[in-house]
Amino acid sequence: MQRAYAPYSNFPVGAAALTDSGQIISGCNVENASYGVGLCAECSLVSELFRTGGGKLVAFSCVDGDGNTLMPCGRCRQLLYEHRAPGMLLETVSGIKSMDQVLPDAFGPEHLEK
């Protein structure tokens, strides 16, 4: 979160995850004067996942500028779901939960026709 670009909201966000290969990746929010064009920390984390070779997310945490745990929004939960390993764990404001607990009955790539 220390590298976040948040001049409009003054709300830096940082995200970190462990991958199935044992790698730790991170991301931060990057705002834009056109507010809807900003990137969430989760988005930059998934970009980093692919930039560094891909894989699946095993564990995830997101914090604000004071280090307080943040819950990913619905859009970001969907993004994390798409790139999760089975049993992926998230640190939430109410403790550690599985992806299935925070996004029950999710729709993902497995539901699309091949």
N, C-alpha and C positions, 0 to 999 in steps of 0.2 A: 504494500500500500504506500510505501515511501516513494515509489516511482510513479504513482498515479498522476495523471494530468486532469485535475479537477478545479479549474479556475472559476467555474460558474456555480457549482453547487458547494464547493469547499468541503466535499464529502469523499475523501479518498477511500478506495476499496481495494483490498488485496485478496488474492485467492491462491491456494496451493493445493497440489494433489500428488498422490503417490500413484505410479503406474504399475501395471502388471509386470514390467521388467525391472522394477525397483528404483526407477528414476523419480526424482522429485521435480515437478514443474510448477511454474507460478504464472500469475497474470495480474493485471491491475486495470482499473477503469481508465478510459481515455475519452474525455469529453470533447465536444465540438460546439462552436457558436450556434450551429443549427442543432438544437438539443436532441432531436430524434436520431441524429446520425452518430451519437456517442456510442462507445463500446463498453460493455460491462466487463468486469474483471473475469467473469466466467468465459466470455467470448475470447478474450486475449489468452486465457489459459488453454482453451481448446486449440487455438491457433498455434500456441507453443507446443502442444502435444504433437501436432502434425509437423511442425517445423523441425522438431527434434527426433523424428522417426516414427511417430504413431504409437499405437498400443491402446490399451484400455485403462480407464481410471478405476483404481481400487479404493481409494479414500480421498475425501475432499473437505476443505475448510475454506471459509470466506470470512474476512474481518474488516471492520471499519478502521479509521485512522487512529483510534484509541486501542485497537486490538480486540474489540468486542465482537463476538461471533454474530454473523449476519446469515439470514436464511435466503437462499437464492429465490428469485421471483419465479413465477410459473414458466416464463419463456426460458430462463436459464436452467430450470429443473429439466425441461424437455431437452435442452442441449446436452446437459450432463448425462441424461438417460441414454441418449443416442450413443455416447462414447464410453459407457460404463462397462466394467467387468461384472460378471455375475456376483451378486452380494455386495456391490459397492456400498461403502459407508460414508455418511455425511455428518459432519459436526453441525448440529442445529442449536437454536437457542434453548431447546428443551432436552438436550443430550444427543448422543450419537444414535443415528437411525439409518436404516437401510434405504436405498433408493426407492424400493417398492413401498416403503412406509410413507415417504414424502411425495410420491407420485403414483398412487394406486391406480390400477387399471390403465396404465400408460399405453399410448400408441407409439409404435416405433417401426424401424425398418423391417422387423419380422412380420409385420402386418401387411406389407405391400406385396402385390403380386410380382413374381419374378418374370 
